[in-house]
Amino acid sequence: MHQHQRALAMRLLNRGFTLVEVLLAAGILALCLCGLLAAYVNLFFLSDLSRDMTLANNAMQAKMEELKKTNFDALSSFNGTVFDIAGFSASLAKGAVFVTDTGYSELKEARIVVSFKSRGRLIGEDTNLNGQLNSGEDLNANNRLDSPVESVTLIAK
């Protein structure tokens, strides 16, 4: 009996995987690899968006610094100014400056909005990237251009 048990144990140890087990394991592995590949591709998209957001933010901050250095009485001349964004082709990004009176003679509001395309996706409301609010662009109905890359500040005389 002892020899019979040993022979049975040896047969069980030498038994390989069945075709179904191998195919199931390969399927699970393929599914996991597809998930990892999809995450990897999305990381490239997020990396590009992050780079583009940084370029847009830098251009916006540079324009805001330019406004702050400007003589207070000349600030209104910037209202409606449209500017290109360094690092983008002119057809893929635009910034716009809006200077408004606050009701106080020695205080003005300066708002800078940057809209751009990143991998074909528009960031901001300026769909035609001309720096102006056109028909159909005001998605949140607040009567102004908006973007995730936007800055508003008050400038005093």
Residue frames as a rotation matrix with the C-alpha (Angstrom) as fourth column:
MET 1
0.568 0.823 0.000 0.00
0.823 -0.568 0.000 0.00
0.000 0.000 -1.000 0.00
HIS 2
0.360 -0.524 -0.772 2.84
0.238 -0.748 0.619 2.33
-0.902 -0.406 -0.144 0.81
GLN 3
-0.716 -0.654 0.244 4.25
0.355 -0.040 0.934 1.95
-0.601 0.756 0.261 -2.72
HIS 4
-0.159 0.764 0.626 0.81
0.972 0.010 0.235 2.56
0.173 0.645 -0.744 -4.23
GLN 5
0.731 0.399 -0.553 0.49
0.552 -0.822 0.137 5.89
-0.400 -0.406 -0.822 -2.35
ARG 6
-0.132 -0.871 -0.473 3.95
0.117 -0.488 0.865 6.92
-0.984 0.059 0.166 -3.54
ALA 7
-0.715 -0.087 0.693 3.03
0.670 0.197 0.716 6.17
-0.199 0.977 -0.082 -7.18
LEU 8
0.332 0.919 0.213 -0.19
0.934 -0.352 0.064 8.19
0.134 0.178 -0.975 -6.81
ALA 9
0.586 -0.197 -0.786 1.71
0.291 -0.854 0.431 11.14
-0.756 -0.481 -0.443 -5.31
MET 10
-0.532 -0.847 0.002 4.25
0.259 -0.160 0.952 11.05
-0.806 0.507 0.305 -8.14
ARG 11
-0.396 0.472 0.787 1.47
0.911 0.092 0.403 11.09
0.118 0.877 -0.466 -10.77
LEU 12
0.681 0.696 -0.227 -0.11
0.727 -0.680 0.095 14.12
-0.089 -0.230 -0.969 -9.09
LEU 13
0.287 -0.663 -0.692 3.21
0.155 -0.681 0.716 15.97
-0.945 -0.312 -0.093 -8.90
ASN 14
-0.717 -0.635 0.288 4.07
0.331 0.053 0.942 15.34
-0.613 0.771 0.173 -12.54
ARG 15
0.134 0.859 0.494 0.69
0.963 0.004 -0.270 16.46
-0.234 0.512 -0.827 -13.76
GLY 16
-0.871 -0.454 0.190 0.92
0.491 -0.826 0.276 19.72
0.032 0.333 0.942 -15.84
PHE 17
-0.538 0.699 -0.472 -1.61
-0.286 -0.677 -0.678 22.47
-0.793 -0.230 0.564 -16.39
THR 18
-0.025 0.612 0.791 -4.58
0.794 0.492 -0.356 21.79
-0.607 0.619 -0.498 -18.59
LEU 19
-0.612 -0.156 0.775 -5.18
0.720 -0.517 0.464 23.87
0.328 0.842 0.429 -21.71
VAL 20
0.437 0.857 0.274 -8.14
0.572 -0.500 0.651 25.59
0.694 -0.128 -0.708 -20.04
GLU 21
0.662 -0.247 -0.708 -5.99
0.636 -0.315 0.704 26.62
-0.397 -0.916 -0.052 -17.06
VAL 22
-0.456 -0.887 0.073 -3.28
0.759 -0.345 0.552 28.01
-0.465 0.307 0.830 -19.34
LEU 23
-0.400 0.379 0.834 -5.80
0.654 -0.520 0.550 29.95
0.642 0.766 -0.040 -21.46
LEU 24
0.707 0.680 -0.193 -7.50
0.592 -0.421 0.687 31.36
0.386 -0.600 -0.701 -18.34
ALA 25
0.308 -0.688 -0.657 -4.16
0.670 -0.333 0.663 32.49
-0.675 -0.645 0.358 -16.91
ALA 26
-0.672 -0.557 0.488 -3.17
0.733 -0.403 0.548 34.06
-0.109 0.726 0.679 -20.26
GLY 27
0.044 0.794 0.606 -6.52
0.664 -0.476 0.576 35.86
0.746 0.378 -0.548 -20.44
ILE 28
0.806 0.214 -0.552 -6.14
0.585 -0.436 0.684 37.30
-0.094 -0.874 -0.477 -16.95
LEU 29
-0.138 -0.946 -0.292 -2.58
0.697 -0.302 0.651 38.39
-0.704 -0.113 0.701 -17.74
ALA 30
-0.587 -0.032 0.809 -3.70
0.746 -0.409 0.526 40.04
0.314 0.912 0.264 -21.01
LEU 31
0.496 0.848 0.185 -6.51
0.642 -0.502 0.580 41.89
0.585 -0.169 -0.793 -19.20
CYS 32
0.623 -0.344 -0.702 -4.10
0.573 -0.410 0.710 43.22
-0.532 -0.845 -0.058 -16.57
LEU 33
-0.476 -0.869 0.137 -1.58
0.711 -0.288 0.642 44.30
-0.518 0.402 0.755 -19.23
CYS 34
-0.227 0.480 0.847 -4.31
0.756 -0.462 0.464 46.12
0.614 0.746 -0.258 -21.20
GLY 35
0.804 0.531 -0.268 -5.30
0.566 -0.542 0.621 48.01
0.184 -0.651 -0.737 -18.05
LEU 36
0.240 -0.812 -0.532 -1.70
0.563 -0.330 0.757 49.00
-0.791 -0.481 0.378 -17.39
LEU 37
-0.607 -0.446 0.658 -1.22
0.791 -0.257 0.556 50.09
-0.078 0.857 0.509 -21.01
ALA 38
0.259 0.787 0.560 -4.38
0.704 -0.551 0.448 52.25
0.661 0.278 -0.697 -20.87
ALA 39
0.823 -0.018 -0.568 -3.15
0.475 -0.527 0.705 53.89
-0.313 -0.849 -0.425 -17.66
TYR 40
-0.190 -0.981 -0.048 0.26
0.685 -0.167 0.709 54.50
-0.703 0.102 0.704 -19.26
VAL 41
-0.432 0.113 0.895 -1.31
0.810 -0.388 0.440 56.17
0.397 0.915 0.076 -22.32
ASN 42
0.664 0.737 0.128 -3.50
0.573 -0.611 0.546 58.37
0.481 -0.289 -0.828 -20.09
LEU 43
0.469 -0.582 -0.665 -0.41
0.596 -0.347 0.724 59.44
-0.652 -0.736 0.185 -18.17
PHE 44
-0.592 -0.646 0.482 1.05
0.787 -0.334 0.520 60.77
-0.175 0.687 0.705 -21.45
PHE 45
0.028 0.701 0.713 -2.12
0.647 -0.556 0.522 62.81
0.762 0.446 -0.469 -22.03
LEU 46
0.862 0.308 -0.403 -2.00
0.505 -0.446 0.739 64.18
0.048 -0.840 -0.540 -18.47
SER 47
-0.009 -0.950 -0.313 1.69
0.759 -0.210 0.616 65.00
-0.651 -0.232 0.723 -18.82
ASP 48
-0.591 -0.153 0.792 1.02
0.739 -0.495 0.456 67.00
0.322 0.855 0.406 -22.00
LEU 49
0.446 0.831 0.333 -1.91
0.534 -0.545 0.647 68.80
0.719 -0.111 -0.686 -20.37
SER 50
0.677 -0.265 -0.687 0.23
0.634 -0.266 0.726 69.65
-0.375 -0.927 -0.013 -17.35
ARG 51
-0.452 -0.882 0.131 2.97
0.798 -0.335 0.500 71.05
-0.397 0.330 0.856 -19.59
ASP 52
-0.391 0.377 0.840 0.45
0.631 -0.554 0.543 73.13
0.670 0.742 -0.021 -21.54
MET 53
0.726 0.661 -0.191 -1.21
0.565 -0.416 0.712 74.43
0.391 -0.625 -0.675 -18.36
THR 54
0.269 -0.722 -0.637 2.21
0.735 -0.273 0.621 75.48
-0.622 -0.635 0.457 -17.06
LEU 55
-0.678 -0.500 0.539 3.03
0.735 -0.475 0.484 77.35
0.014 0.724 0.690 -20.29
ALA 56
0.028 0.794 0.607 -0.36
0.546 -0.521 0.656 79.09
0.837 0.313 -0.448 -20.21
ASN 57
0.778 0.240 -0.581 0.00
0.629 -0.287 0.723 80.01
0.007 -0.927 -0.375 -16.52
ASN 58
-0.168 -0.927 -0.335 3.50
0.807 -0.325 0.494 81.41
-0.566 -0.187 0.803 -17.08
ALA 59
-0.651 -0.020 0.758 2.29
0.622 -0.586 0.519 83.57
0.434 0.810 0.394 -19.98
MET 60
0.434 0.887 0.155 -0.68
0.543 -0.395 0.741 84.77
0.719 -0.237 -0.653 -17.93
GLN 61
0.608 -0.263 -0.749 1.54
0.707 -0.251 0.661 85.70
-0.362 -0.931 0.033 -14.98
ALA 62
-0.534 -0.836 0.125 4.01
0.787 -0.438 0.434 87.50
-0.308 0.330 0.892 -17.25
LYS 63
-0.348 0.492 0.798 1.18
0.515 -0.612 0.601 89.55
0.784 0.620 -0.040 -18.77
MET 64
0.723 0.616 -0.314 -0.15
0.579 -0.292 0.761 90.36
0.377 -0.732 -0.567 -15.29
GLU 65
0.126 -0.769 -0.627 3.29
0.800 -0.295 0.522 91.58
-0.586 -0.568 0.578 -14.23
GLU 66
-0.696 -0.323 0.641 3.38
0.684 -0.569 0.457 93.75
0.217 0.756 0.617 -17.36
LEU 67
0.221 0.873 0.434 0.04
0.490 -0.484 0.725 95.27
0.843 0.053 -0.535 -16.34
LYS 68
0.706 0.050 -0.706 1.25
0.702 -0.177 0.689 95.93
-0.091 -0.983 -0.160 -12.80
LYS 69
-0.315 -0.917 -0.245 4.29
0.794 -0.396 0.462 97.83
-0.521 -0.049 0.852 -14.15
THR 70
-0.358 0.245 0.901 2.10
0.757 -0.489 0.434 99.99
0.547 0.837 -0.011 -16.39
ASN 71
-0.986 0.083 0.147 1.12
-0.137 -0.902 -0.409 103.53
0.099 -0.424 0.900 -15.46
PHE 72
-0.602 0.798 0.033 -2.35
0.395 0.334 -0.856 103.42
-0.694 -0.502 -0.516 -13.86
ASP 73
0.025 0.649 -0.761 -3.83
-0.443 -0.675 -0.590 105.90
-0.896 0.352 0.271 -16.34
ALA 74
-0.362 -0.237 -0.902 -2.66
-0.932 0.115 0.344 103.75
0.022 0.965 -0.263 -19.28
LEU 75
-0.767 0.044 0.640 -4.19
-0.187 0.939 -0.289 100.48
-0.614 -0.342 -0.712 -17.97
SER 76
0.237 0.971 0.033 -7.43
-0.206 0.083 -0.975 100.93
-0.949 0.225 0.220 -19.90
SER 77
0.155 -0.242 -0.958 -5.48
-0.977 -0.180 -0.113 100.76
-0.145 0.953 -0.265 -23.16
PHE 78
-0.863 -0.498 0.085 -4.87
-0.492 0.866 0.089 97.06
-0.118 0.035 -0.992 -22.42
ASN 79
-0.161 0.882 0.443 -8.62
-0.360 0.365 -0.858 96.28
-0.919 -0.297 0.259 -22.36
GLY 80
0.826 0.562 -0.056 -9.39
-0.302 0.356 -0.884 93.79
-0.477 0.747 0.464 -25.13
THR 81
0.023 -0.900 -0.435 -5.73
-0.998 -0.044 0.038 93.07
-0.053 0.433 -0.900 -25.86
VAL 82
0.974 0.196 0.115 -5.14
-0.180 0.975 -0.134 89.62
-0.139 0.110 0.984 -27.30
PHE 83
0.147 -0.987 -0.064 -1.72
-0.979 -0.154 0.133 87.99
-0.141 0.043 -0.989 -27.00
ASP 84
0.449 -0.117 -0.886 0.01
-0.373 0.877 -0.304 84.80
0.812 0.467 0.350 -28.12
ILE 85
0.844 -0.142 0.517 1.27
-0.441 0.364 0.820 82.22
-0.305 -0.920 0.245 -25.66
ALA 86
-0.046 -0.950 -0.309 4.95
-0.990 0.085 -0.114 81.26
0.135 0.300 -0.944 -25.82
GLY 87
-0.750 -0.308 0.586 5.39
-0.413 0.909 -0.050 77.55
-0.517 -0.280 -0.809 -26.50
PHE 88
0.052 0.828 0.558 2.18
0.439 0.483 -0.758 77.28
-0.897 0.284 -0.339 -28.56
SER 89
-0.766 -0.117 0.632 1.58
0.634 -0.307 0.710 77.98
0.111 0.944 0.310 -32.21
ALA 90
-0.931 0.362 -0.042 -0.61
-0.349 -0.919 -0.185 81.07
-0.106 -0.157 0.982 -32.69
SER 91
-0.302 0.870 -0.390 -3.56
-0.602 0.144 0.786 78.92
0.740 0.472 0.480 -33.81
LEU 92
-0.117 0.215 -0.970 -3.51
0.423 0.894 0.148 76.78
0.899 -0.393 -0.195 -30.65
ALA 93
-0.051 0.089 -0.995 -3.55
0.994 -0.090 -0.059 79.35
-0.095 -0.992 -0.084 -27.84
LYS 94
-0.199 0.014 0.980 -4.58
0.276 -0.959 0.070 82.91
0.940 0.285 0.187 -27.10
GLY 95
-0.481 0.067 -0.874 -4.67
0.859 -0.162 -0.485 85.11
-0.174 -0.985 0.020 -24.07
ALA 96
0.027 0.546 0.837 -6.99
0.498 -0.733 0.463 88.06
0.867 0.405 -0.292 -23.54
VAL 97
-0.840 -0.312 -0.443 -6.76
0.542 -0.452 -0.709 91.02
0.021 -0.836 0.549 -21.16
PHE 98
0.154 0.912 0.380 -9.83
0.594 -0.393 0.702 92.73
0.790 0.117 -0.602 -19.74
VAL 99
-0.857 -0.401 -0.324 -9.43
0.507 -0.542 -0.670 95.92
0.093 -0.739 0.667 -17.70
THR 100
0.070 0.955 0.288 -12.57
0.607 -0.269 0.748 97.37
0.792 0.123 -0.598 -16.13
ASP 101
-0.538 -0.118 0.835 -13.39
-0.445 -0.801 -0.400 100.22
0.716 -0.586 0.378 -13.81
THR 102
-0.691 0.215 -0.690 -14.54
0.596 0.710 -0.376 99.22
0.409 -0.671 -0.619 -10.34
GLY 103
0.507 0.851 0.139 -16.56
0.613 -0.469 0.636 102.32
0.606 -0.237 -0.760 -9.53
TYR 104
0.676 -0.435 -0.595 -13.65
0.378 -0.489 0.786 103.75
-0.633 -0.756 -0.166 -7.55
SER 105
0.951 -0.241 -0.195 -11.52
-0.305 -0.616 -0.726 106.26
0.055 0.750 -0.659 -9.44
GLU 106
0.121 -0.988 0.093 -8.26
-0.991 -0.125 -0.040 104.88
0.051 -0.088 -0.995 -8.08
LEU 107
-0.378 -0.186 0.907 -8.97
-0.388 0.921 0.027 101.15
-0.841 -0.341 -0.421 -8.51
LYS 108
0.103 0.368 -0.924 -9.24
-0.987 0.154 -0.048 99.01
0.125 0.917 0.379 -11.64
GLU 109
0.423 0.077 0.903 -9.86
-0.306 0.950 0.062 95.31
-0.853 -0.303 0.426 -12.11
ALA 110
-0.156 -0.534 -0.831 -7.56
-0.988 0.097 0.124 93.42
0.014 0.840 -0.542 -14.44
ARG 111
0.445 0.340 0.829 -8.57
-0.331 0.922 -0.201 89.96
-0.832 -0.185 0.523 -15.66
ILE 112
-0.325 -0.603 -0.728 -6.44
-0.941 0.135 0.309 87.77
-0.088 0.786 -0.612 -17.91
VAL 113
0.540 0.567 0.621 -7.88
-0.407 0.822 -0.397 84.66
-0.736 -0.039 0.675 -19.55
VAL 114
-0.508 -0.707 -0.492 -5.90
-0.828 0.242 0.506 82.08
-0.239 0.665 -0.708 -21.53
SER 115
0.638 0.657 0.402 -7.58
-0.426 0.736 -0.526 79.45
-0.642 0.165 0.749 -23.69
PHE 116
-0.345 -0.813 -0.469 -5.67
-0.913 0.175 0.368 76.78
-0.217 0.555 -0.803 -25.58
LYS 117
0.767 0.479 -0.427 -5.87
-0.580 0.802 -0.142 73.41
0.275 0.356 0.893 -27.26
SER 118
-0.281 -0.812 0.512 -4.04
-0.895 0.415 0.166 70.48
-0.347 -0.411 -0.843 -25.75
ARG 119
-0.926 -0.127 0.356 -4.02
0.008 0.935 0.353 67.31
-0.378 0.330 -0.865 -27.86
GLY 120
-0.756 0.632 0.169 -7.09
0.242 0.029 0.970 68.55
0.609 0.774 -0.175 -29.70
ARG 121
0.067 0.785 -0.616 -9.05
0.965 0.105 0.239 69.28
0.252 -0.610 -0.751 -26.53
LEU 122
-0.043 -0.004 0.999 -10.08
0.135 -0.991 0.002 72.90
0.990 0.135 0.044 -25.92
ILE 123
-0.261 -0.081 -0.962 -9.24
0.965 0.013 -0.263 74.31
0.034 -0.997 0.075 -22.50
GLY 124
-0.782 0.098 -0.615 -11.34
0.089 -0.960 -0.266 77.44
-0.617 -0.263 0.742 -21.84
GLU 125
0.161 0.983 0.090 -14.42
0.388 0.021 -0.921 78.92
-0.907 0.183 -0.378 -23.48
ASP 126
0.143 -0.147 -0.979 -12.74
-0.677 -0.736 0.012 80.70
-0.722 0.661 -0.205 -26.41
THR 127
0.510 0.169 0.843 -13.55
0.209 0.927 -0.312 78.06
-0.834 0.335 0.438 -29.03
ASN 128
0.872 -0.183 0.453 -12.10
0.449 -0.067 -0.891 79.96
0.194 0.981 0.024 -32.01
LEU 129
0.206 -0.863 -0.461 -9.13
0.889 -0.032 0.457 81.28
-0.409 -0.504 0.760 -29.99
ASN 130
0.024 -0.158 0.987 -9.56
0.670 -0.731 -0.133 84.92
0.742 0.664 0.088 -30.98
GLY 131
-0.823 -0.440 -0.360 -9.60
0.545 -0.428 -0.721 86.39
0.164 -0.789 0.592 -27.45
GLN 132
-0.744 0.645 0.177 -13.18
-0.641 -0.763 0.086 87.63
0.191 -0.049 0.980 -27.75
LEU 133
-0.610 0.652 0.451 -16.50
0.046 0.597 -0.801 86.35
-0.791 -0.468 -0.394 -26.47
ASN 134
-0.822 0.333 -0.461 -18.40
-0.525 -0.132 0.841 85.23
0.220 0.934 0.283 -29.54
SER 135
0.172 0.983 0.070 -21.86
-0.978 0.163 0.127 83.76
0.113 -0.090 0.989 -29.90
GLY 136
0.783 0.257 -0.567 -22.05
-0.247 0.964 0.096 80.26
0.571 0.065 0.818 -28.45
GLU 137
-0.154 -0.949 -0.274 -18.83
0.064 0.267 -0.962 80.52
0.986 -0.166 0.020 -26.44
ASP 138
-0.493 0.001 0.870 -20.31
-0.783 -0.436 -0.443 81.56
0.379 -0.900 0.216 -23.08
LEU 139
-0.475 0.252 -0.843 -20.95
0.067 0.966 0.251 78.05
0.877 0.063 -0.476 -21.75
ASN 140
-0.562 0.247 -0.789 -21.85
0.824 0.251 -0.508 79.12
0.073 -0.936 -0.345 -18.20
ALA 141
0.211 0.767 0.606 -23.88
0.727 -0.538 0.427 82.21
0.653 0.350 -0.671 -19.27
ASN 142
0.306 -0.143 -0.941 -21.91
0.803 -0.493 0.336 84.72
-0.512 -0.858 -0.036 -17.18
ASN 143
0.965 0.216 0.149 -21.31
0.261 -0.728 -0.634 87.02
-0.028 0.651 -0.759 -20.17
ARG 144
0.474 -0.874 -0.111 -17.51
-0.854 -0.487 0.183 86.70
-0.214 0.008 -0.977 -20.17
LEU 145
0.344 -0.479 -0.807 -14.76
-0.363 0.725 -0.585 84.36
0.866 0.494 0.076 -21.32
ASP 146
0.627 -0.178 0.758 -13.67
-0.723 0.228 0.652 81.85
-0.289 -0.957 0.015 -18.69
SER 147
0.379 -0.573 -0.727 -10.86
-0.300 0.667 -0.682 79.35
0.876 0.476 0.081 -18.48
PRO 148
0.838 -0.199 -0.508 -9.07
0.532 0.509 0.677 77.25
0.124 -0.838 0.532 -15.87
VAL 149
-0.316 -0.944 -0.095 -6.10
0.947 -0.320 0.022 79.50
-0.052 -0.083 0.995 -16.68
GLU 150
0.307 0.528 0.792 -7.47
0.430 -0.819 0.379 82.82
0.849 0.224 -0.479 -15.50
SER 151
-0.467 -0.468 -0.750 -6.34
0.884 -0.222 -0.412 85.50
0.026 -0.855 0.517 -13.09
VAL 152
0.464 0.621 0.632 -8.14
0.462 -0.778 0.426 88.49
0.756 0.094 -0.648 -11.64
THR 153
-0.329 -0.560 -0.760 -6.53
0.944 -0.230 -0.239 91.25
-0.041 -0.796 0.604 -9.61
LEU 154
0.861 0.508 -0.027 -7.23
0.509 -0.860 0.039 94.78
-0.003 -0.048 -0.999 -8.49
ILE 155
-0.241 -0.938 0.250 -4.70
0.919 -0.303 -0.252 97.45
0.312 0.169 0.935 -9.37
ALA 156
0.633 0.435 -0.640 -4.61
0.679 -0.709 0.189 100.66
-0.372 -0.554 -0.745 -7.36
LYS 157
0.754 -0.310 0.580 -3.29
0.192 -0.739 -0.645 104.06
0.628 0.598 -0.498 -8.43
